[in-house]
Amino acid sequence: MQMNTKFKPLENVPLNADPSPRAISICAEKVNVFYGEKQALFDIDLNVGANEVTSLIGPSGCGKSTFLRCMNRMNDTIDTCRVSGKITLDGEDIYSRDIDVVELRARVGMVFQKPNPFPKSIFENVAYGPRIHGLAHTKTDLERIVVTSLQKAGLFEEVKDRLQQPGTSLSGGQQQRLCIARAIAVQPEVILMDEPCSALDPIATAIVEELIDELRQNYTIVIVTHSMQQAARVSQQTAFFHLGNLVETGPTEKIFTTPDDPRTESYITGRIG
């Protein structure tokens, strides 16, 4: 099907065209994760506030990415993985048998460490999710969703004249923003980001960090990062993981200036990790 690629910015659709910010939060209670006999997370209790950026920091192998994947049940794809405890999204238990996991992963989108655009056009990368979830009833609806998502991801002006070119033809930073646009297109409530800037150069990293700050006006964001400078720049809340335990969580400024636990201070000052 031929798509009209000569789009104009939607003047009547503000970039924050979502309803007023939702009172969405993720609450984790006594979450344990096992890979076979090996336990990776121990009794994690963490509340993620709505319309905030929460950074998960800690040494490699401390469990922060494992915990991130618990929040949209990506760990379900690992045969040996077992999760216990409770995680709620807006008060609803996401591990309930009644939960549609496909729908959950639309509500809780994910952006991975390495940009992973589909082997499709830029347009089709963004259009794929809304199409399979039935969010667009007409060609015009679909075009509107694609354009608005690319606008929100800060990418539309850079790609508006080449929407039929492959997504893989973009630079690394543009590919990551395309993946963010793809996540936004299915109208998520939460966006999970697993080291989203680790494969990017400093300029592209700065662009994505600025985008994260803009997106939190409409989305709850949880980001795993090895960069403490990045956590300090983009997040309002920070959680420090160590050896599978959640050591400390709180406002980012407090965690980085006056942490309560000596292990947190040791990590921030470079003595562990």
N, C-alpha and C positions, 0 to 999 in steps of 0.2 A: 504494500500500500504506500503510495506517495504521500509524504508529509510536507506541509507547507513550512519551509525553513526560513522564510523571511518574516520573522516575528518582530513585533515592536514591543517594547516594555509595556506592561499592563498598567496604565496610568491610574486606573480605578481600583487596583488591587495593591494595597500597601504591603510592604515586605513582612509585616507582622499581621498578616491577614487571618491568623488563627483567632479563636474566641479569646476572651480575657484569660490571663494566665490561670491554668488549672491548679488546684491545690493537690498536686500529685506528689507522693513521696514513696520511697522504697524503704521498708523496714525489715531488717534481718534479725532473727532471734535464734541464738544457739545453733548457728549453721556449722556443720561439720562436713568435710569432704574427704572421701577415701578413693584412692586409686588402687584397687585390689586390697591388699592388706596394709598398704602405706597410707597413713593419714596426712592430708595436705593442709587442712584448715581445722582449727580447734575452737568451737563454741564462739563463733563470731556474732557479736551484737553491733549493728550499725544502722543508724537512721540517715537516710539521704533526703535532704530538704528539697522542696519544690523550687524550680527556677533558680537553682544554684549550681555552681560547678563544684563537684567534690573530687579531689585528687586522692588517688591511692598511691602511696609511696612506700619504698622499702627495698632491701637488697634483692638481687636476682634470686628466684626460687622461694620467695617468702610467702607466696600464695595470693598476691594481689590480682594477677590475671585469672587465676582459678576462681576467685571470688567474683570478679567481674562477669565471668561466663555463667555463674550461678544465676545472675539477675535476668537472663533471658533463656536460661536452660540450654545453653550451648553445650554444657557438659553432658547432656543427654546423648550426644553423638559419640561419646567415648564409652565403649562397652564395659570397661572395668571401673568406671566412675560411679560412686554412690554418694548421694547428698542427703543429709538429715537436717532437721531443724525446720524453720519456717521463714519464708520470704513473702512479704505482701507488697503488692503494687496498688496504691490507692485503697488499701484495706482488703484487697482480694488476694487469697493465697495462690501464688503462681504455680505451686507444686500440687495443687488440687487435681484430682482425676478429671474434674469437669473442665479444666482449662484446655483450650485449643492452642497448642504450642505454636502453630503457624501464625495465628492471630496475635499471640503474645509477642512473637519476634517482630511483628509489624509495630506493635505498641512500644516495644523496647528495641530500637534499632541499634546496629553495631557498626563501628568503623574500625578496621583492623590496622595492624602495625604497618603492613606493606599495602600500598594502594592496589586494589584488585578489581579494576573495571571489567565488565563483561566484554567478551569479544564481539561487541555490537557497536553501533553508532553512538555518539554522544546522546542523541535524542532517545534512542532505545534503551540506553543504560538507565535513564531516569524514568522512562515510560513503563518499563517492565513491571515494577511493583504495583503501581496503580492499576495496570491492566489486569494482572492476575488476581488482585484483590477486589476488582469490580468497583473501583473508585471513580472511574470516568465512564460516563454513559454515551458520550459523543466524542467525535474527533476534536471538537473545539474544547471540550472539557479536558481531554488529555493534553492538548497543547498548552492550555492554561496552567495545568499542574506542573508540566515540565518547565515552562518558563519561570513560574513563580519559585519552584524549587531551585533552579539554577540561580535566580536572583538572590534568594536567601543564602545560598552557598557562596555568593560573591563571584560567580563564574560566568554569568550570562553575557556580560559585555565582552568578555574575552573569546567566547565561542559562538556568538549568535549568528555569525556568517558561515559556520562550518558544522552545523549540528548533525549532518549526515556523515561526517568523517568518523573514523574509529575512535572510541574513547582511549584506546591504547596509544593514539598519536599525540596525546597531550603530555606536557611535562609532568614530573613526579608530583609537584605541588598541585597542579591542576587536576591530575588524576585523583588525588586525595580529596579535593573539594568536589569532584564529580561523585565520589563515593559518599560524601556527606549529603550532596543533593539527592542521591539515590535513596539514602536513608530517610531524608525529610519527606520525600514524595509520597510515602505511604502514611503520612500524618501520625508520626509516633508521639508518644508522651515523654519518653526518655530516650537519650542517645548515649550509648556506651562507646568509649573510645579507648582502644588498647594501643598505647604508644603511637598515637597517630602522626607524630612528627619525627620519629626516630630515623626514617629513611629520607628525610627532606633536608635541603640546605637551609642556612639561617634565614634567607629572605622568604622562602616558602613557609618556613616555620612561623615567622612573624605574621604572615598573612593568615595562616590557619588559627593562630592564637587570637588574633583580632576577631576572626569569625566566631570562635568559641564564645568570646565575651558577648558578641551580638546575639548569638543563638540562645543564650540562657534566658533572654527575655521571654521566650516562648517554650523552652524545653528544659527539663531537668537533665543535667549532664554529669556523667561519672567518667573520669579519665584516669587511666593508669599511665604513670610516667616515671622514668628513671631520672629525669631532670628536676632537681629541687628548685632550680631557678624558674622552670616552666610552671611548676606547681604554685610557686609564690606569685607568679604573674597572672595566672588564669583562674585560680580557684578561690572560693569563699570558705570552703571547709576542706580539711586535709585529714586523712586517716593513715597512720603509720603501721605497716605490717612487718613482723619479724618472726621467722621460723614458724610460719603458719598461724601465728597469733596476731590479733589486733591489739597492739600495745597501747595506742592512744589516738583519740580523735577529737577535733575541735576546730575553732576558727583558724584559718590558715596563718594569720599573723601571730596568734598565740603559739601555735605549734612550732613556728620557726624562730620565735624570740624567747618565749618562756615556757618550754614544754614541761610537763609534770613528771615524765618518766626519764630517768637518766639514759635509757637505751635510745630514746628519741633524740636526745641531745647528742649522743655519741654518733648516731647516724648522720644527723644534720651537719655536724662538725667534721665528719669524715673519719672518725675513729673506728667505726664499723661499717661494713658494706662493701 
